[in-house]
Structure formats: structure tokens, C-alpha cells
């Protein structure tokens, strides 16, 4: 049984939580991925250009960051944040994304690592 003070402290804390944190706590939070991709030697910038095309038209995408690895001339890091897992899955079926995948595939040497994350917020993250 929770006392009055515990209830009040908990209610105030819950009311102060950002909306995204509340959604996450309810099991319907954001979905994220961080992955390292390796481009064919000398093709990193061409692959980056393809990865960045049309990223504004992905419903549910809150953040899509493509970064060069300064220590590896062929490596690319991609960090994605989505409003939910289903939005990410749906994006892979978009015609523009399918076309980008087809054009980029010959420039990809491989994928080194990938992790799924559960973003809860942060500076620069669109809400």
C-alpha cells in the first residue's frame, strides 16, 4: 500500500515527465537503431549521398543521422530514431527507400554492427 506522500511525489514526478518518456514507460516508446556500414573502397561519399536522399519523407522518422567515421575511410555510422518500431518497418516499403536501397546496394561492402535502442529523448531529437 502506498502512502499519501508517496502518491503525491509519484504523481508530481509523472506529471513532469516528457510525453515521449510517458509513451516509453507505457511500452509504446520510440524505436532506434545504430549501425556501422562499410562502403566499397572509395565509394563512401557516393553511398552517403544515396542514404541522405529523400529522408524527409519518412513518416514517423524523428531523426536520421548519417556520419563518416573519421578513423576509417570506408565506414559510415547511421543513427535512427522513430516514433515506433512499426514506422521503421513501414519506411522500408516506401518506393523512394526501395529505390535508394537498389542504387546503394552495389556500393555497400558490408555491415559491421547494428544495435536496436529505445530512445527516451535528448537534445536535437524532434518531438
N, CA and C atoms as a LAMMPS dump frame, in Angstrom:
ITEM: TIMESTEP
0
ITEM: NUMBER OF ATOMS
381
ITEM: BOX BOUNDS ff ff ff
-5.0000000000000000e+02 5.0000000000000000e+02
-5.0000000000000000e+02 5.0000000000000000e+02
-5.0000000000000000e+02 5.0000000000000000e+02
ITEM: ATOMS id mol type element x y z
1 1 1 N 0.848 -1.178 0
2 1 2 C 0 0 0
3 1 3 C 0.896 1.244 0
4 2 1 N 0.585 2.202 -0.843
5 2 2 C 1.365 3.429 -0.948
6 2 3 C 0.717 4.523 -0.096
7 3 1 N 1.544 5.264 0.629
8 3 2 C 1.04 6.344 1.468
9 3 3 C 0.712 7.588 0.653
10 4 1 N 0.064 8.55 1.311
11 4 2 C -0.33 9.804 0.654
12 4 3 C 0.881 10.532 0.096
13 5 1 N 1.958 10.627 0.893
14 5 2 C 3.162 11.34 0.454
15 5 3 C 3.767 10.656 -0.771
16 6 1 N 3.873 9.348 -0.747
17 6 2 C 4.409 8.605 -1.879
18 6 3 C 3.578 8.794 -3.136
19 7 1 N 2.252 8.815 -2.952
20 7 2 C 1.358 9.034 -4.091
21 7 3 C 1.567 10.418 -4.692
22 8 1 N 1.62 11.44 -3.821
23 8 2 C 1.786 12.815 -4.293
24 8 3 C 3.126 12.978 -5
25 9 1 N 4.203 12.459 -4.412
26 9 2 C 5.526 12.556 -5.04
27 9 3 C 5.525 11.842 -6.39
28 10 1 N 4.942 10.661 -6.458
29 10 2 C 4.867 9.913 -7.714
30 10 3 C 4.036 10.628 -8.76
31 11 1 N 2.905 11.198 -8.359
32 11 2 C 2.036 11.905 -9.305
33 11 3 C 2.714 13.144 -9.86
34 12 1 N 3.412 13.884 -8.999
35 12 2 C 4.125 15.074 -9.459
36 12 3 C 5.24 14.666 -10.424
37 13 1 N 5.983 13.628 -10.08
38 13 2 C 7.051 13.151 -10.968
39 13 3 C 6.508 12.708 -12.313
40 14 1 N 5.396 11.996 -12.311
41 14 2 C 4.778 11.533 -13.554
42 14 3 C 4.307 12.716 -14.392
43 15 1 N 3.733 13.72 -13.758
44 15 2 C 3.248 14.896 -14.479
45 15 3 C 4.383 15.683 -15.105
46 16 1 N 5.58 15.593 -14.541
47 16 2 C 6.725 16.345 -15.052
48 16 3 C 7.467 15.596 -16.159
49 17 1 N 7.148 14.327 -16.374
50 17 2 C 7.831 13.548 -17.394
51 17 3 C 7.459 14.045 -18.778
52 18 1 N 8.425 14.067 -19.726
53 18 2 C 8.075 14.425 -21.104
54 18 3 C 7.108 13.408 -21.687
55 19 1 N 6.319 13.834 -22.647
56 19 2 C 5.335 12.945 -23.278
57 19 3 C 6.007 11.7 -23.837
58 20 1 N 7.168 11.849 -24.482
59 20 2 C 7.838 10.685 -25.054
60 20 3 C 8.255 9.695 -23.981
61 21 1 N 8.694 10.193 -22.818
62 21 2 C 9.075 9.3 -21.73
63 21 3 C 7.852 8.549 -21.215
64 22 1 N 6.706 9.221 -21.155
65 22 2 C 5.482 8.542 -20.746
66 22 3 C 5.121 7.434 -21.723
67 23 1 N 5.205 7.719 -23.008
68 23 2 C 4.898 6.705 -24.021
69 23 3 C 5.836 5.52 -23.872
70 24 1 N 7.117 5.793 -23.623
71 24 2 C 8.094 4.719 -23.455
72 24 3 C 7.739 3.871 -22.239
73 25 1 N 7.394 4.543 -21.132
74 25 2 C 7.057 3.83 -19.909
75 25 3 C 5.833 2.942 -20.1
76 26 1 N 4.94 3.328 -21
77 26 2 C 3.737 2.545 -21.263
78 26 3 C 3.976 1.446 -22.293
79 27 1 N 5.215 1.253 -22.727
80 27 2 C 5.511 0.193 -23.672
81 27 3 C 5.256 0.563 -25.113
82 28 1 N 5.051 1.824 -25.404
83 28 2 C 4.832 2.241 -26.783
84 28 3 C 5.781 3.382 -27.121
85 29 1 N 7.014 3.236 -26.671
86 29 2 C 8.006 4.279 -26.843
87 29 3 C 8.661 4.267 -28.211
88 30 1 N 9.623 5.147 -28.327
89 30 2 C 10.346 5.304 -29.581
90 30 3 C 11.204 4.068 -29.869
91 31 1 N 11.603 3.962 -31.107
92 31 2 C 12.434 2.849 -31.571
93 31 3 C 13.677 3.438 -32.22
94 32 1 N 14.814 2.871 -31.94
95 32 2 C 16.044 3.376 -32.528
96 32 3 C 16.96 2.277 -33.019
97 33 1 N 17.849 2.67 -33.9
98 33 2 C 18.878 1.771 -34.405
99 33 3 C 20.167 2.569 -34.585
100 34 1 N 21.272 1.929 -34.278
101 34 2 C 22.585 2.498 -34.538
102 34 3 C 23.377 1.412 -35.251
103 35 1 N 23.905 1.744 -36.429
104 35 2 C 24.611 0.73 -37.194
105 35 3 C 25.837 1.282 -37.889
106 36 1 N 26.789 0.389 -38.099
107 36 2 C 28.008 0.727 -38.826
108 36 3 C 27.985 -0.028 -40.152
109 37 1 N 28.106 0.732 -41.224
110 37 2 C 28.086 0.185 -42.573
111 37 3 C 29.452 0.431 -43.209
112 38 1 N 29.885 -0.501 -44.01
113 38 2 C 31.155 -0.345 -44.721
114 38 3 C 30.869 -0.189 -46.206
115 39 1 N 31.39 0.901 -46.774
116 39 2 C 31.243 1.158 -48.209
117 39 3 C 32.369 0.461 -48.964
118 40 1 N 32.116 0.175 -50.227
119 40 2 C 33.165 -0.307 -51.117
120 40 3 C 34.269 0.765 -51.111
121 41 1 N 35.521 0.35 -51.129
122 41 2 C 36.647 1.29 -51.056
123 41 3 C 36.47 2.449 -52.036
124 42 1 N 36.585 3.657 -51.498
125 42 2 C 36.493 4.851 -52.322
126 42 3 C 35.077 5.311 -52.649
127 43 1 N 34.056 4.598 -52.175
128 43 2 C 32.666 4.92 -52.523
129 43 3 C 31.846 5.453 -51.35
130 44 1 N 32.507 5.78 -50.242
131 44 2 C 31.761 6.207 -49.06
132 44 3 C 30.904 7.44 -49.323
133 45 1 N 31.47 8.473 -49.93
134 45 2 C 30.689 9.701 -50.151
135 45 3 C 29.518 9.473 -51.105
136 46 1 N 29.707 8.636 -52.103
137 46 2 C 28.611 8.327 -53.026
138 46 3 C 27.492 7.578 -52.287
139 47 1 N 27.871 6.662 -51.417
140 47 2 C 26.876 5.918 -50.644
141 47 3 C 26.164 6.852 -49.661
142 48 1 N 26.9 7.737 -49.016
143 48 2 C 26.283 8.703 -48.103
144 48 3 C 25.253 9.554 -48.836
145 49 1 N 25.575 10 -50.031
146 49 2 C 24.638 10.819 -50.809
147 49 3 C 23.334 10.061 -51.053
148 50 1 N 23.424 8.792 -51.367
149 50 2 C 22.224 7.975 -51.6
150 50 3 C 21.444 7.811 -50.297
151 51 1 N 22.151 7.566 -49.193
152 51 2 C 21.485 7.375 -47.905
153 51 3 C 20.727 8.629 -47.462
154 52 1 N 21.203 9.791 -47.849
155 52 2 C 20.587 11.043 -47.415
156 52 3 C 19.448 11.522 -48.308
157 53 1 N 19.324 10.97 -49.502
158 53 2 C 18.26 11.388 -50.413
159 53 3 C 16.888 11 -49.876
160 54 1 N 15.972 11.943 -49.884
161 54 2 C 14.584 11.651 -49.549
162 54 3 C 14.314 11.269 -48.112
163 55 1 N 15.215 11.584 -47.198
164 55 2 C 14.983 11.191 -45.809
165 55 3 C 13.908 12.026 -45.126
166 56 1 N 13.504 13.157 -45.729
167 56 2 C 12.467 13.986 -45.124
168 56 3 C 11.081 13.359 -45.272
169 57 1 N 10.908 12.467 -46.192
170 57 2 C 9.591 11.898 -46.492
171 57 3 C 9.413 10.504 -45.887
172 58 1 N 9.872 10.323 -44.655
173 58 2 C 9.709 9.041 -43.987
174 58 3 C 8.821 9.25 -42.762
175 59 1 N 7.519 8.974 -42.889
176 59 2 C 6.595 9.191 -41.776
177 59 3 C 7.041 8.45 -40.514
178 60 1 N 7.041 9.172 -39.404
179 60 2 C 7.422 8.579 -38.128
180 60 3 C 8.894 8.689 -37.808
181 61 1 N 9.698 9.159 -38.759
182 61 2 C 11.136 9.293 -38.519
183 61 3 C 11.382 10.592 -37.756
184 62 1 N 11.935 10.481 -36.559
185 62 2 C 12.229 11.65 -35.734
186 62 3 C 13.658 12.128 -35.922
187 63 1 N 14.537 11.214 -36.299
188 63 2 C 15.939 11.571 -36.503
189 63 3 C 16.6 10.499 -37.363
190 64 1 N 17.353 10.937 -38.357
191 64 2 C 18.089 10.023 -39.229
192 64 3 C 19.433 10.694 -39.493
193 65 1 N 20.464 10.206 -38.85
194 65 2 C 21.786 10.822 -38.916
195 65 3 C 22.754 9.872 -39.609
196 66 1 N 23.428 10.372 -40.628
197 66 2 C 24.459 9.622 -41.331
198 66 3 C 25.775 10.331 -41.039
199 67 1 N 26.77 9.577 -40.562
200 67 2 C 28.043 10.187 -40.175
201 67 3 C 29.224 9.398 -40.726
202 68 1 N 30.257 10.133 -41.128
203 68 2 C 31.519 9.497 -41.524
204 68 3 C 32.259 9.064 -40.265
205 69 1 N 32.953 7.947 -40.357
206 69 2 C 33.84 7.518 -39.28
207 69 3 C 35.2 8.148 -39.567
208 70 1 N 35.67 9.077 -38.729
209 70 2 C 36.933 9.761 -39.026
210 70 3 C 38.159 8.849 -38.966
211 71 1 N 38.026 7.691 -38.334
212 71 2 C 39.16 6.776 -38.204
213 71 3 C 39.176 5.694 -39.279
214 72 1 N 38.142 5.67 -40.138
215 72 2 C 38.028 4.602 -41.137
216 72 3 C 37.442 5.202 -42.419
217 73 1 N 38.212 5.257 -43.464
218 73 2 C 37.822 5.925 -44.716
219 73 3 C 36.627 5.288 -45.424
220 74 1 N 36.257 4.078 -45.053
221 74 2 C 35.148 3.408 -45.724
222 74 3 C 33.928 3.192 -44.825
223 75 1 N 34.016 3.616 -43.56
224 75 2 C 32.943 3.336 -42.607
225 75 3 C 31.953 4.494 -42.487
226 76 1 N 30.689 4.118 -42.289
227 76 2 C 29.581 5.053 -42.115
228 76 3 C 28.788 4.599 -40.887
229 77 1 N 28.433 5.539 -40.041
230 77 2 C 27.568 5.266 -38.894
231 77 3 C 26.195 5.865 -39.181
232 78 1 N 25.151 5.1 -38.931
233 78 2 C 23.785 5.57 -39.142
234 78 3 C 23.035 5.439 -37.816
235 79 1 N 22.453 6.547 -37.382
236 79 2 C 21.676 6.573 -36.143
237 79 3 C 20.26 6.994 -36.496
238 80 1 N 19.296 6.168 -36.134
239 80 2 C 17.898 6.428 -36.468
240 80 3 C 17.044 6.448 -35.213
241 81 1 N 16.063 7.348 -35.178
242 81 2 C 15.063 7.36 -34.116
243 81 3 C 13.696 7.474 -34.782
244 82 1 N 12.813 6.581 -34.394
245 82 2 C 11.457 6.519 -34.96
246 82 3 C 10.444 6.642 -33.844
247 83 1 N 9.261 7.12 -34.178
248 83 2 C 8.212 7.248 -33.167
249 83 3 C 7.793 5.876 -32.633
250 84 1 N 7.954 4.854 -33.443
251 84 2 C 7.658 3.47 -33.024
252 84 3 C 8.273 2.502 -34.026
253 85 1 N 8.424 1.279 -33.63
254 85 2 C 9.049 0.241 -34.462
255 85 3 C 8.33 0.06 -35.799
256 86 1 N 7.008 0.132 -35.784
257 86 2 C 6.219 -0.088 -36.996
258 86 3 C 6.5 0.96 -38.07
259 87 1 N 6.793 2.191 -37.649
260 87 2 C 7.119 3.241 -38.624
261 87 3 C 8.417 2.909 -39.353
262 88 1 N 9.377 2.37 -38.626
263 88 2 C 10.638 1.976 -39.269
264 88 3 C 10.378 0.878 -40.3
265 89 1 N 9.615 -0.133 -39.902
266 89 2 C 9.308 -1.243 -40.813
267 89 3 C 8.569 -0.731 -42.053
268 90 1 N 7.621 0.187 -41.854
269 90 2 C 6.858 0.732 -42.987
270 90 3 C 7.759 1.534 -43.921
271 91 1 N 8.772 2.199 -43.382
272 91 2 C 9.666 3.017 -44.22
273 91 3 C 10.41 2.161 -45.236
274 92 1 N 10.69 0.938 -44.893
275 92 2 C 11.43 0.049 -45.794
276 92 3 C 10.603 -0.352 -47.018
277 93 1 N 9.3 -0.095 -46.965
278 93 2 C 8.416 -0.409 -48.091
279 93 3 C 8.126 0.813 -48.967
280 94 1 N 8.606 1.989 -48.559
281 94 2 C 8.376 3.201 -49.358
282 94 3 C 9.119 3.106 -50.692
283 95 1 N 8.493 3.512 -51.796
284 95 2 C 9.149 3.439 -53.104
285 95 3 C 10.497 4.173 -53.145
286 96 1 N 10.581 5.343 -52.529
287 96 2 C 11.844 6.097 -52.537
288 96 3 C 12.941 5.35 -51.78
289 97 1 N 12.567 4.712 -50.688
290 97 2 C 13.54 3.949 -49.899
291 97 3 C 13.957 2.693 -50.664
292 98 1 N 13.003 2.024 -51.298
293 98 2 C 13.319 0.845 -52.105
294 98 3 C 14.288 1.204 -53.237
295 99 1 N 14.047 2.343 -53.881
296 99 2 C 14.918 2.789 -54.973
297 99 3 C 16.32 3.109 -54.45
298 100 1 N 16.401 3.759 -53.277
299 100 2 C 17.7 4.081 -52.688
300 100 3 C 18.465 2.809 -52.322
301 101 1 N 17.757 1.83 -51.794
302 101 2 C 18.389 0.556 -51.453
303 101 3 C 18.962 -0.098 -52.711
304 102 1 N 18.188 -0.103 -53.78
305 102 2 C 18.645 -0.708 -55.038
306 102 3 C 19.883 0.005 -55.588
307 103 1 N 19.882 1.349 -55.515
308 103 2 C 21.028 2.11 -56.028
309 103 3 C 22.242 1.992 -55.117
310 104 1 N 22.012 1.898 -53.805
311 104 2 C 23.117 1.849 -52.861
312 104 3 C 23.743 0.48 -52.693
313 105 1 N 22.977 -0.57 -52.937
314 105 2 C 23.454 -1.942 -52.706
315 105 3 C 24.825 -2.222 -53.325
316 106 1 N 25.106 -1.823 -54.583
317 106 2 C 26.431 -2.123 -55.161
318 106 3 C 27.582 -1.373 -54.475
319 107 1 N 27.254 -0.338 -53.701
320 107 2 C 28.291 0.447 -53.028
321 107 3 C 28.55 -0.018 -51.6
322 108 1 N 27.78 -0.986 -51.14
323 108 2 C 27.911 -1.478 -49.767
324 108 3 C 28.813 -2.713 -49.739
325 109 1 N 29.882 -2.611 -48.954
326 109 2 C 30.787 -3.75 -48.791
327 109 3 C 30.315 -4.662 -47.667
328 110 1 N 29.575 -4.109 -46.719
329 110 2 C 29.071 -4.939 -45.631
330 110 3 C 28.562 -4.118 -44.464
331 111 1 N 28.039 -4.83 -43.485
332 111 2 C 27.531 -4.236 -42.254
333 111 3 C 28.339 -4.808 -41.106
334 112 1 N 28.922 -3.951 -40.308
335 112 2 C 29.79 -4.428 -39.231
336 112 3 C 29.055 -4.654 -37.927
337 113 1 N 28.155 -3.761 -37.593
338 113 2 C 27.421 -3.916 -36.339
339 113 3 C 26.121 -3.136 -36.415
340 114 1 N 25.178 -3.583 -35.61
341 114 2 C 23.89 -2.907 -35.554
342 114 3 C 23.257 -3.237 -34.213
343 115 1 N 22.708 -2.219 -33.571
344 115 2 C 22.001 -2.439 -32.314
345 115 3 C 20.675 -1.705 -32.359
346 116 1 N 19.677 -2.293 -31.72
347 116 2 C 18.395 -1.625 -31.544
348 116 3 C 18.443 -0.89 -30.219
349 117 1 N 17.801 0.288 -30.176
350 117 2 C 17.767 1.061 -28.95
351 117 3 C 16.335 1.484 -28.654
352 118 1 N 16.117 1.975 -27.457
353 118 2 C 14.835 2.521 -27.035
354 118 3 C 15.057 3.968 -26.6
355 119 1 N 15.114 4.915 -27.559
356 119 2 C 15.37 6.313 -27.225
357 119 3 C 14.313 6.86 -26.264
358 120 1 N 14.762 7.723 -25.371
359 120 2 C 13.841 8.348 -24.426
360 120 3 C 13.847 9.867 -24.533
361 121 1 N 14.708 10.45 -25.367
362 121 2 C 14.743 11.891 -25.552
363 121 3 C 16.169 12.371 -25.708
364 122 1 N 16.33 13.659 -25.884
365 122 2 C 17.659 14.238 -25.976
366 122 3 C 17.686 15.482 -26.825
367 123 1 N 18.772 16.214 -26.728
368 123 2 C 18.951 17.44 -27.488
369 123 3 C 18.953 17.129 -28.976
370 124 1 N 18.188 17.896 -29.736
371 124 2 C 18.143 17.719 -31.174
372 124 3 C 17.152 16.677 -31.651
373 125 1 N 16.563 15.944 -30.741
374 125 2 C 15.601 14.919 -31.135
375 125 3 C 14.245 15.576 -31.359
376 126 1 N 13.762 15.489 -32.599
377 126 2 C 12.454 16.065 -32.93
378 126 3 C 11.374 15.38 -32.114
379 127 1 N 10.382 16.137 -31.704
380 127 2 C 9.304 15.554 -30.901
381 127 3 C 8.008 15.614 -31.678
